[in-house]
Each structure stands twice: as C-alpha cells, then as structure tokens.
Amino acid sequence: MKKICCFALLAALVLSFLSGCLAEGSSNYIYDSNGKQVPSPPAYLHERTYMASDFAGQTGASGNVLKDLKAMQAACVRNGKIYVTCTNRLIIFSDKFELLDVLDSYIGLDGYKASFDSNVGIFVTDAGEYYICEPNRSRILHFGADNALLRVLDNPNITGVDAGVKYRPTQLVVDEAGRMFVVAKGMYEGIVELDTEGQFVGFYGVNEVKFSIVDLVWRKIATSSQRSKQSLWLPTDFTNICLDPDGFKFATVQSSSAAESVMRLNAKGQNILRVDGDDPYPSGDLWMNQVTTTGAPTGASEFIAVDTNDFGVYMCLDNTRNRVFAYNEDGKLLFIFGGKGNRKGYFRGPADVDFVGENIMVLDSTAETIELFSMTDYGQALMRAVEAQYGYDYVTAEQFWREALSYNQNLFLAYSGIGRALLRRGEPDEALKYLKLGDDRKYYSKALEKVRNATLKKYMIPCVFGLIGLVLLKKLVKRVLKRRKEGRKTA
C-alpha cells in the first residue's frame, strides 16, 4: 500500500511539472479586464519553417548561394521584398520566400571590395534604398536600390554623453525627410537623431529615470560606501524601432521593469501611445511566474522587437518567454502566440518579428530558421474587425466582431466593439448589454447617458404636464371646497 501511495504521489508531481511547463509555453490565452488568463483560440498558426536547406542549389542575383541562416539579427519587409541581416551578410527574399540575393560583400567608396561586419539593424525606404547598422565599426552603411554603396555614415559627433561611451548603432528608421533615428546600444540618453547628412541633432524620445519615494529616502540616508554599491539610476535602454504608416515611431525598451515597455513617439519624442485609463499598459504577460523551476522563465516580459501594420495593429516580441503580443491602436490585447521550446510554432531564440502581408514572420536566430505564421478563421475575423473599426466602418466591424465572438466567447474586445457599433447606430439600450460584457466603462457611461437622456426626453413633457395638471386640480378642488363652505355659512 505504501508503494502504491508513493507511486501515485510521484506521478502527480510529474504531471504537475509537465502541466506547468506546457502552460508556460502555451499561447492559447488572452487576459480579461481583471488581468486573469482566459482561454482563447489561436489567431495565428504555424504555417512553415524555412531553413537554409530549402534553398539548396539556388543562387541569388550576385551568384552567391545561401549556405546557412546563422546569426540572423533583424529583418525589414518593404516593396514586396524581405531583407534579412546576418552578422556578415545580407539575404534578400521575395515576400513569397523566393531567394533573390545573398550579399556578403560590396564595393567600397574607394573602389575596393569590402566585407560586411557585425550587421544588425536594417531599414529600407520606399525607393528601395537601404541602411545597415554596423555597431562594431560605429557606422551606418547606406546602399542604393541596385546594392551600390552610396554613403558611409561614420561616428557622428555626439554631445552630452560620457567620453568613454562608444557609438554602437543597432537599429534605425529613416523618415520621409531623410532624417535618421538610431537606437545605439548603451546610450541611455535616448534615441540618436541624425540629419540627412548624418550629423548629430540631439536625443529623441528620452526615457526619464523613475524611482519610488523609498528609493529616494534611502539614497538620502545611505552612506557614501553604501551608495557606491548600489546600482546607478540610469534611464532604460531602447532595443528596437519601427515606423508606422503615419510616420510615428514605435520603440521598445529593454528593461523588464520599465513602466512603458513600448512607445509610440511623435515628432517631439513624446509617447502618445493610446491606452484607456482602466486598461493595463501594453507590457506582455500580466501574470508571471516568480518561482524558478526548470523550463519556466521568471519575471516580466521584455520586448526586443516591434512591428506595425497599416491599420494600427502593433506586435511586440518578448525575450523572456519568446512570445508575440499583438495590440490594436487603443492598446487592447488582440492575441498571443509562440513560447519557448523546440516544438512547431515555438522558438528557441527569436531575434525579430515582422508582418509579411497578412502573415507574420519570426526570425529564430538560435534555431537558424525563419518561422512563418498565417491567420486562422478566427484570426481573420478578428483582424478584419480591427481593420474596419480603424477605418470607421462600424457596420462592417460589427459583423466581424460577431463572427470573432462565435469562435471566442472570451473576446471582451468583441463585446465592446459590438456595443460601440450599436451605440453609434442609435441603440443605446442594446449597447449597454454588450458594453457591460466587454467591461468598456468609458462607452458604457456614454450609452447610459444616452439612455438616461432618452428616458427623460420621453417622460419629461408628460411629467411636467401631469404636475401642472395636479397643481391646477388641487387649486380647483380648494376653490370648490371653499365655495361650498361659504354656501353653508350663507344658508
């Protein structure tokens, strides 16, 4: 009997451990309005894994073959092409994943052949020109659409930083005016802004240092020796940047303790990311494991990459649990996929995430693969609803919200979307039901106000006339009674 009990206990512990690991890697969930995980069908499913062997025997326009996908760093999708940087080469695919070119060298401005070194970030303009960051050489290379080197943007004269800090550009975007916004590793002052000539303009999107009252008091009373052993109060470091269709910059922050892990920056470098007051700030997982166990990452999400599409959806890649989190323009969580592991649809060491049309591509640098995900029927209904709502087509949005809701009854955003559509259509009574289910307090208040006003409008005039009638009736009764009383006295 004792052996049976021990065996049962051991089996229970194993099952508990396995279920914990599976839950840690699962992405079939979203969060409700209270921050609790609730089940959700997948919006995106793994479609295909691309490896170097898939392109065996193929040569690019330069005559080079794709030997491997080692050390992938970043990607940029533009003009029907996918540009992927590795530390020592650039790979160009079509958006159908046909190999177009493999570049491991270029002709320098001096006319001699030069090799790529420490490639990281890449940005491609609408004209097909592209910029590549070489942090180890403290420079940015600017190429034309024909792959010819146009400029070498060397280390700019950056002021306001410690003399010992090396300029190491890792990511960048270029706006329509040709200005460059560069994420430089180790520069906590902000994103480096360069003019069209590559000259330093200033720091953009500066991250302010945030600390608690306890930290401040402790620093005041601590001795110089104690303060020297404490960590420095430094702003958090940026990790990635991308442009949205409106020209605003999305940027991710390295620190897992940052209050704003993803930002949408305007021309002044101010964060204008829209988040309803009652909603949590987009920061990945709201629930996180705090106990260290085998195969279970701990701590908050840490975003290392960001990309956005044409209708306000932005997605961030979490380095803590290797998951992708997607949000709409209002900061509402849409879906989650991915996780740590070797299984299909999971990642070993993701480096970047990008939209490829309606599909999503993840570079898994550790596995040396490119993972492609496509929308499910549920995902298509969800994204069509978001797109329609973004374009103020609330009738179409309502149709797709209802379709998405038929797949996922836990999609609180769908209840809210339907409620908002009903409110705009002049059906506040029906809208109240859906807005309450969606915990949309802002629009619930608006709907309630309309219901209250309609009720008052409906009954106000009858009530007023009723009150006037009662007053007149009261006066008439008093007058009649008074006359009767006077008549009795006369008699």
N, C-alpha and C positions, 0 to 999 in steps of 0.2 A: 504493500500500500504506500509506503514511504517513497519507493522508487517511482511509482506512478505519479505521485504528487510533485516530485522533483522534476520529472519529465514534463508534466503539464506546465509547471512554472517556467521551465526553460523555454518551452515552445511559445508561451505567452510573451516572454521577454523578447524572443527573436522576432515574432510577429509585430510586436510593438515597435521594435527598432526599424524593421523594414517599412512599416506603415509611416513611421516618422520620416524616413528617407524619401519615400515616394511623395509624401505630402510636401516635403521641402522642395522637390523638383517639379511638382505639378503646377500647371498654369491654367487649369480649367476652373478659374475662380475670378471673381471681382470683389469689390468691397461695397457694403451697403452704407447708408447715411450715418451709421454709428461706428464705422470703421471695422466692421466684422466681415470676415471672409464668407462669401456665399458662393455656391456652385454656379458655373456658367459654361455653356457650350463653347468650343473653340471658335474664334472668329477667323483665325488663320491656321492652316495645317501645312506641315512639311510636304513639299512637292518633289524636290530633287536636291541631291548633293552633287556639286561639281568638284571634281578632283583634276589634278594635272593630267592624269592618265586618260581622261575623257577627251583631251585634245592631242593625244599622241599622233605623231605623223603630220600634224598641221603646222604650217609656218605662217607667220604674220607678214605684213607688207614689207617689213625690213629684212625678211628672210630668216628671222630667229624663230626657234621652237620654244614652246613652253615646257621647261623641264620639271618645274615644281611650283608650288604655291607657298614656299617658305617665307616666313617673316612678313606676312601681309600687315599693312599698317592702316590704310584708310582707303575710302572709295568716294567717287563723285559720279553721279548719273546726270548726264546732260546731252541734249541733242541726239537722243537715240543711241548713245554710247555709254559704256560703263568703264571708268578709269580706275584702276586698282594699283596702289603703290605698294611695292615691297621695298626692303631696305636698299636694294641695289638695282632695281629695275622698275619699269612701268609697264603694266599689262592693260591692253585696251580690248574690250569685248563689245559686241553689239548688244542691244537690250534683249536680244533673243539668245544671248550667250554663245555667239559665234566669235571665234578668235579673230581679231582684226590686226593686232600688232603686239610685239614684245620688244621693248626698248631697254637695253642695258647700257647704252652709251649715246653720246651726242657730239656734235661738232661745236667746240667752244668758240668764243668770240675771237680767240687768237688763231683760229683755223685748225687747231689740233683736236684730235679725238679725246674725249673726256668720259669718265665713268660716273654713274650715279653713286651717291654715298649717303647713307642714313636717311633715305627718303621717309617722310612721314605723311604730313597732310598734303592734300591736293584740292585745287579749286579750278573749275572750268567755266569760262564765260560763254555767253550766248553766241559769240563769234567763233567759238572753238579754240580760243587761246587758253592755255592752262599754266597754273603756277604750282610749283612743288617746293615744299619746305625741306631744307637740309639742316637740321639743328646742329649736327656735329661740325658743320662748316659755317655756322652762324649766317646763313644766307637763304634767299629765295630765288629759284630759277623761274624765268618767265619764257615760255615757249609759244610759238605761233601754232596755228591750226595744222600747219604742214610739219610739225615737230622740230622746226628750226629754232635754235636758241635766239631769243630777242634781247634779253637783258639778264644780268646777274645783279640782284639787289643785295648787296653786302650789308654787313652790320651797320645799322643807322646810328647816328649819334644820339643815344637815348639819355635824356637828363632826368634827374630825380630818383635815380636808383643807386644802390651801393656799387662802388667801383669794381668790386670783386664778383658781381653777378654777370654771368655770361649770357649773351643774347642767343637763345636757342628756340627759334620758331618751330612750332609743331603743327599748327592748324591755321587756316586763314580763309577769309572770304574777300571778294572784291566787289564793290558796289558799282552802279551804273556809271558813276563819275570817275571810276578808276582808282578810288581810294581803297587801301588795303587795311583790313582789321585782323591782326595777327595774335594768336594765342602763343605766348612764349613761356616755356617751362621755367618755373622758379621766379617769375616776375609777378609778385603779389599785388603790385600797384594797379593792375587791371590789364585789359586787352590793349595791345600796342596799335595805335593808329598811325598809318603812313600815308603820305600824299601820293599823287600819281607818279612822282619821281622816286618814291621810296624813301623820302625824308621823314624823320620823326615829327609828328604833330602833337601828340600827347597821349595820355592814357584814357581809355574808353571803358565805360561800364565798371567803374571802380567798385570793388567789394569792400564795404565798410566793416571794420572789426566790431563784433558784437560780443558782449560779455555780461554776466549776471552781476547783481549787487554784491553777492557773496564773493565773487572773484575780485571785484574792486576793493572791497573791505580787506580781504586777505592780502592783497598786494600792498595796501597801505600799512598794515601792521607787521608784515613779514620783514625779516632781517635781510640785509643785502646778500648774505650767503644763501638764504632760502630762496630769494628771488632769482638768483643765478642758476638754481637747479630747476626752476620751473620753466615750462615751455614758453616760447615767445608768443606774444599776441600778434599774430600775423593774419592778414586777410586770407581767405581761401583762394586756391589757385584754380583758374579756368582749365578745362580739359578739351572742349570741343566747341565749334561754332558753325552755324549754317545760316543761309539767307532764306527768308520766306518770300512768297510771291509779291508781297507788298514792300519789300526792301528792308524789313526789320530783321534784326539779328537774334537768332536763338543761340544761347550759350549754356553749357553745362559747367557745373562747379565740382571740383574734386572731392572736397571734404564730405564725409558721410554725416557730419554734424551740422552742416550748413542749413540755415533756415530756408534758403531759396536755392534748391539744387539745380533748377533750370530757370532761365530768364528769357524774356523777350524784350530786347533793348531798342529804344527809339533813337532818334538822331542825337539826342543829348546823352545817351548812355544810361537812361533811366529804365528801370524794369517796369514794363507795362503789361505783364502777363495777367490775363483776366482770371480771377478766381472769386467765386461768390463768397461772401463773408462767413457763411456757415460751413463751407466745404474745406477739407484739408488742402494744404498747398501740394501741388503735384510733386511727389517725392518718392515714388516707387511703392514698395511694400509698407503698409501701415502697421501690420503685425510682423514682428521679427523675433527670431529665436535668440535668446540671450544665454543659453546653456551650450557650452562647447561639447559636441559629440561628433563622432566620426561621420563625415559626409554631410554635416549640417552646418552651413555658414551662419555666422552670427553677425549681429549689428544691422544698422540701417543700410538702405540701398545707396549706391554710389554711382551716379551717372557719368559715363565716359564718352558718350556719343549721342547726337541728336540729329533728326531729320524731320522735314515737314512736307506736306503735300499741298495741292492747290486749293483745298477747301478747309484750311485751318487745323487739320489734324497734325499733331506732332508726336513723335515717339522717341523714347529715350532708352538707351542700353545701360542696364545695371551691371556693374562689375562685381557686385557682392554675390549675387545668385544667378548671374548670366541670363537675366530675363529682359524682355522687351515690354515696356509700358507705353500705351498709346492714350492720348487725351484729345478732346475736342477743343475748340477755340476758347471755351469757358473754363478749361481746366478740369473737365469732368472725365473720369477714367472710362475708357471705352473697352479695352481688352488687354490681356496679358498673355504672352506665350514664351516658351523657352524654359531654361533651367540648366543646372549643372548636370553633366552626365555624358555618356557615350551613346545613348540611345538616339533613334531618329527624332529630330526636332529639338534636341538638346545641344548644348555647346560645351566645349572643353575650355576654350579661351577666346571669346569673341572680342573683336577689335573695333568693328564699325557696323552700323545698321543704316540701310538706305531704302527708300521707295524705288521700285523699278516698275513704273506704270502703277497698276493696282497691286502688284506683288511686292513682297518685302524680301530684301537680301541681307544676310548677316555674314560677315567675314569671320570665320573661325580660324584665327591665326595659329593656335596650338594644334588643331586637327589638320591644318593645311587644306581646308575645304571652304567652298562658298555654298552656303545653305540658302535655298530659295523656298519661300512660303507663299501660298496662294489662299485667296479668300474661300471660306465655306459659304453655304447658302445663308447661314445666319450672319456671317461677316459681311456679305454683300448687302443684305437688308440694312444692317447697322450703318455701314459706310454710306449707302445711298440716302438714308435718313439724315445723317450728319451733313452730307453734301447739299441736300435740298434745303435744310434749315439754314445752312451757311449762306445760301443764295436767296433767302427769304421766301422760298416756295413752301409755305407751311402746309398746303393741301397735300402735295406730294410727300412731304416729310411725315405727315400723319399716317399716310398709307404704309410707308416703310417702317415707321415706328411700330405700328400694329403687327406687321409681318415679323419684325425682330422679336416682339413680345411673344409671338406664338412659339418661338424657339426657346426663349429665355424669360420665364416669369420673374426672375430676379433682376431684370434690367430696369433699375429705377429710373434711369435716364429716359427710357421709352415712355414710362408713365408721365414723366414731366413734359416730354415733347408732345405727347398727345394732349395733355392738359393745356399747354400753351397754345396749340393749334385750335382747340375748342374755344379758348378764351378769345382769340382773335376772330373767330367765326361768330362770336356773339352768343356763346352758350356757356356762360359762367357757372351755372348750376352743375352741369355735367363736368365742366373743367375742374371744379372743386374736388370731385371724387378722385380724378387721376393725379392732380397736383398733390393731394394728401398721400396717395400711394407712392408718389415719387419723392416725397419729403421736400418738395420745392416750396419753401416758405416764402420766398420773395414773390413768386407769381400766385401763390395761394392767397396771400394778403391782397393782391390786386384783384383776383377773382372774387374774394369775399367782399371787397369794397364795391365791386360792380353789382353783386347780388344784393347787398345792403341798399345801394342807391336805387336799384330797380324796384326793390320791395317798398322803399319809401315813396318812390315816384308813383307806384301802383296804388298805394293806400293813403298817401298824404292828403290828396284832394277830398276823397270821401270822408276821411277822418276829420278834416277841417270843417267841411260842410256839416258833418254829424255833430261836431262840437258846437258849431253856430246854431244848429237846429235845437240842440239841447238847451243852450242858453236862452234862445227865443221861447222855447216851450216852457222853460222854468219861469220866465218873466210873464208869459201868458197865463200860466196857472196861478201865479201870485196875484195877477190883476183880477182874474175871475174870482178867486177866493176873497180878495179884498172887496169886490163889488157885492158879493153875496153877504159878506159880513156887514157892510154898510146898509144893505137892503133890510137885513134882520133888525138893525138898530132903528131904522126909519119906521118899520112896522110896529 
